[in-house]
Amino acid sequence: MQRFIRFKGEEAMLSKIRESIGFKFEPVAIIWSDEKPSSAAEFKEGKWGCVMWMLARAAKGGTVVFSEKTYGCWGGGVGLGFGNQYVKFPGGIDGFCYFLSIGNARWEPGRKIAEEIKQFVTDEFLEDFLEGERYLKSPELVKDFLDNLPMTTVPAQYVVFKPLKDVDPSVETPSVVVFLASPEELSALVVLANYSRKGVENVIVPFGAGCQTIGIFPYKEAASENPRAVVGLTDISARLYLKKHLGSDVMSFAVPWKMFLEMEGNVSGSFLDRKTWKRLRGGESS
C-alpha cells in the first residue's frame, strides 16, 4: 500500500491519496522522535508561537520540531502531547478557564494577575485575558472541556512535522498524517475514510484548538481498534493566524497512520477513478 521512489540515493514516499485528489499543499507527517532533525525549524525556548504556523511551514516543504520547552503556547503544548501545559497559564487552570470564556476582568484574582503580567505581554493578549475569547459561555464549561480533552504525554522527546514525501519509511513511522484540504478535497477525504467501513461516524469534528485536532485527538483515535479521522481548523484564532499563510479555504484532516494506510489501499477502484469526481475537479466536461 506504500510506494516509494528513489531520489538522490534516498527513498521518498508517494501517496496515492495525494496523487488522486491533488492537494495544493503537501500532506504533513507527525512523527514522535528522540532524535532532533538537524535542519528543522523550532520556536525559541520560552517564546510564544502558534503550532499551526509550523504546520503551514511543513505543508510548504519544511521540517519543524517541537519539544517540551519549544511548543510555542500552552494550548500548543497540550495539542502536541506534552501533557497539561494549561497549568502554566497565567493564573493556572482557573485563569485559562476565564480566559477562554468570560474574561479575567470578571473576578478579583484575574484582575490582579492582569496587573502582574501586563508589562510582559502584548496588548492583544492582555485584552483577551481580561475580556475573554468567549469560545465557551462560562468558566465551568471550560473546565468540562478540559476534563474531556485527551491529555497525552508522548513517549518521545520531540514531535516532528515534515512533508509526507520526505518520510524515510526504513527509519521512521508517522503517528498521524495531516491533509490541508479545500472543501472539494475534504469531501473526497471524508468519502474515502468511509469507503470500506461500517457505520457513519468514521470522521469526527471535535471542539478544540487547531493544534489539538491534528495532535491529541488523532493520537487518541490511533490507540483504538478502528481509528477515525479528525477534521479540524474550526478554531477561529488558528484560522486567523493561518489566513495569510494558507488562505481562507482550507480545513485540516488528520488521519492516524493505521487509517492512512487503509485509505491508501482503497484509492484504486474507488470513486476517485470515476467521472463524477473527475468532473468536479474539472478533468472531464459536463
C-alpha positions in Angstrom: 0.0 0.0 0.0 3.0 2.3 0.3 5.0 3.2 -2.8 8.5 4.6 -2.9 10.7 6.3 -5.4 14.5 6.8 -5.5 15.7 10.3 -5.3 19.3 11.3 -4.8 20.0 7.9 -3.3 17.2 8.1 -0.8 13.7 6.6 -0.6 10.7 9.0 -0.7 7.1 8.2 0.0 4.5 8.6 -2.7 0.8 8.8 -1.6 -1.9 7.5 -3.9 -4.3 9.9 -2.0 -2.1 12.8 -2.7 -1.8 11.9 -6.4 -5.5 11.1 -6.9 -7.0 14.1 -5.1 -4.4 16.6 -5.9 -3.8 19.0 -3.0 -2.3 22.5 -3.1 -0.3 21.7 0.0 1.8 18.7 0.9 0.4 16.2 3.4 2.3 16.5 6.7 3.6 13.6 8.7 3.6 14.0 12.5 6.4 11.9 14.0 7.4 11.2 17.6 11.2 11.0 17.9 14.0 11.0 20.3 16.3 12.5 17.6 16.1 16.1 16.7 16.4 16.8 12.9 19.4 18.9 12.3 17.9 21.3 9.8 14.5 21.6 11.4 12.9 25.0 12.3 12.0 25.4 16.0 10.5 28.0 18.3 12.9 29.6 20.7 12.6 28.4 24.2 10.1 30.5 26.2 8.9 32.4 23.1 5.3 32.4 22.1 4.3 31.0 18.7 1.4 29.2 17.1 1.9 25.5 16.2 -0.3 26.0 13.1 2.3 28.4 11.7 4.7 25.4 11.8 2.1 23.1 10.2 1.9 25.6 7.3 5.7 25.6 7.0 5.8 21.8 6.8 2.9 21.8 4.2 5.1 24.1 2.1 8.1 21.7 2.3 9.9 22.4 5.5 10.7 20.3 8.5 9.9 21.6 12.0 10.4 20.3 15.5 8.9 20.9 19.0 10.0 19.9 22.5 8.6 20.4 25.9 10.5 23.7 26.0 9.7 24.9 22.5 6.0 24.2 21.9 5.1 27.8 21.3 2.0 28.3 23.5 0.2 26.5 26.3 -2.5 25.1 24.0 0.1 24.0 21.6 1.9 22.1 24.3 -1.3 20.3 25.1 -2.1 19.7 21.4 1.3 18.3 20.6 1.2 15.9 23.5 3.4 17.4 26.1 0.9 16.9 29.0 -1.3 19.5 30.6 0.5 22.7 29.9 -2.5 24.8 30.9 -1.3 24.6 34.5 1.4 27.1 33.4 -1.1 29.6 32.0 -1.2 33.0 33.9 -3.5 32.2 36.9 -3.2 28.4 36.2 -6.3 26.4 35.2 -8.7 29.0 36.6 -7.0 31.8 34.7 -7.3 29.8 31.5 -11.0 28.9 32.2 -11.8 32.6 32.5 -9.6 33.5 29.5 -11.4 31.1 27.2 -14.8 32.2 28.4 -16.0 35.4 30.1 -12.6 37.0 30.8 -10.4 37.5 33.9 -11.7 41.0 34.5 -14.8 39.3 36.0 -13.0 38.1 39.1 -10.6 39.7 41.5 -7.7 37.2 41.3 -7.8 37.5 37.5 -7.6 41.3 37.7 -4.6 41.1 40.0 -2.9 38.7 37.6 -3.5 41.0 34.7 -1.7 43.8 36.6 1.2 41.5 37.2 1.7 40.4 33.6 0.7 43.5 31.6 4.3 44.6 31.2 5.4 41.2 29.8 2.6 40.5 27.3 1.2 42.1 24.2 -1.8 44.5 24.3 -3.8 41.9 22.3 -3.2 39.1 24.7 -3.9 41.3 27.7 -7.2 42.4 26.2 -8.2 38.8 25.5 -7.0 37.8 29.0 -9.3 40.5 30.6 -12.3 40.3 28.3 -12.1 36.6 27.3 -12.1 34.9 24.0 -15.7 33.9 24.6 -15.4 30.5 22.9 -17.3 28.9 25.7 -20.1 30.5 27.8 -18.7 30.1 31.3 -15.5 29.0 33.2 -17.4 25.9 34.3 -17.9 24.8 30.7 -14.2 25.4 30.0 -13.4 23.1 33.0 -15.7 20.5 31.4 -13.9 21.0 28.1 -10.5 20.4 29.8 -11.9 17.3 31.6 -12.8 15.8 28.2 -9.6 16.7 26.3 -7.5 13.5 25.7 -4.4 14.9 27.5 -1.4 12.9 26.4 2.3 12.8 27.1 4.1 11.4 24.0 6.7 8.7 24.7 9.5 10.7 22.9 11.5 13.9 23.4 10.4 15.6 20.2 7.4 16.0 17.9 8.4 16.5 14.3 6.3 17.8 11.4 7.6 17.1 7.9 6.2 16.6 4.4 5.0 13.1 3.9 7.1 12.7 0.8 10.2 13.3 2.9 9.5 10.5 5.3 12.1 7.7 5.3 10.0 4.6 5.8 13.0 2.5 6.8 13.7 4.5 9.9 10.5 6.4 10.9 6.8 5.8 11.1 4.4 8.7 11.4 1.8 8.8 14.2 -0.6 11.0 12.1 -0.8 12.3 8.6 -2.4 15.7 8.2 -4.0 16.9 4.9 -4.8 20.6 4.4 -7.9 20.4 2.2 -10.2 22.7 0.2 -14.0 21.9 0.5 -13.8 19.6 -2.5 -10.8 17.8 -1.3 -12.2 17.5 2.2 -15.3 15.9 0.7 -13.2 13.4 -1.1 -11.3 12.5 2.1 -14.5 12.1 4.1 -15.9 9.7 1.4 -12.7 7.8 1.2 -12.5 7.5 5.0 -15.9 5.8 5.0 -15.4 3.8 1.8 -14.6 0.4 3.4 -16.1 1.0 6.8 -19.3 0.1 8.5 -21.2 2.9 10.3 -21.5 6.6 9.5 -19.1 8.2 12.1 -15.7 7.3 10.8 -14.8 11.0 10.7 -15.2 13.3 13.7 -15.2 17.1 14.3 -14.3 17.6 17.9 -14.3 21.0 19.6 -10.7 22.1 20.3 -7.7 24.2 19.3 -6.4 23.8 15.8 -3.2 22.0 17.1 -5.3 19.7 19.3 -7.3 18.4 16.3 -4.1 17.4 14.5 -2.4 16.1 17.6 -4.0 14.7 20.7 -7.4 13.9 19.2 -6.0 11.8 16.4 -3.4 10.4 18.9 -6.4 9.1 20.9 -8.0 7.6 17.8 -4.8 5.9 16.8 -5.0 3.9 20.0 -8.4 2.4 19.1 -9.1 -0.7 17.1 -10.8 1.2 14.3 -9.4 4.8 14.4 -11.3 7.6 12.9 -10.1 10.7 11.1 -10.4 14.1 12.7 -11.5 17.3 10.9 -10.1 20.5 12.3 -9.3 24.1 11.8 -12.6 25.1 13.2 -10.6 27.1 15.7 -11.2 30.7 14.8 -8.0 32.0 16.3 -6.0 29.4 14.3 -7.8 30.3 11.1 -6.9 34.0 11.6 -3.2 33.1 12.3 -3.1 30.9 9.2 -5.0 33.1 6.7 -2.1 34.8 5.2 -0.1 31.6 5.1 -2.6 29.1 3.6 -5.6 31.3 2.5 -9.1 31.1 3.9 -10.5 27.9 2.3 -8.6 25.1 4.0 -9.6 22.6 6.7 -7.3 20.1 8.3 -8.0 16.4 8.0 -5.8 14.3 10.4 -5.6 10.6 9.9 -3.9 8.1 12.3 -1.2 6.2 10.5 -3.1 2.9 10.5 -6.2 4.5 8.9 -4.0 6.4 6.4 -2.7 3.0 5.1 -6.2 1.7 4.9 -7.3 4.7 2.9 -4.2 4.4 0.7 -5.2 0.9 -0.2 -8.7 1.9 -1.1 -7.9 4.6 -3.7 -7.7 2.3 -6.7 -11.2 1.2 -7.9 -12.9 3.8 -5.7 -14.9 6.9 -6.7 -11.6 8.7 -7.4 -11.5 6.7 -10.7 -15.0 7.7 -11.7 -16.3 10.6 -13.8 -18.2 12.4 -11.0 -15.0 13.2 -9.1 -13.1 14.0 -12.3 -15.9 16.4 -13.5 -15.9 18.0 -10.1 -12.2 18.6 -10.3 -12.5 19.9 -13.9 -10.9 16.9 -15.6 -13.9 16.0 -17.7 -16.6 18.1 -19.4 -20.2 18.0 -18.2 
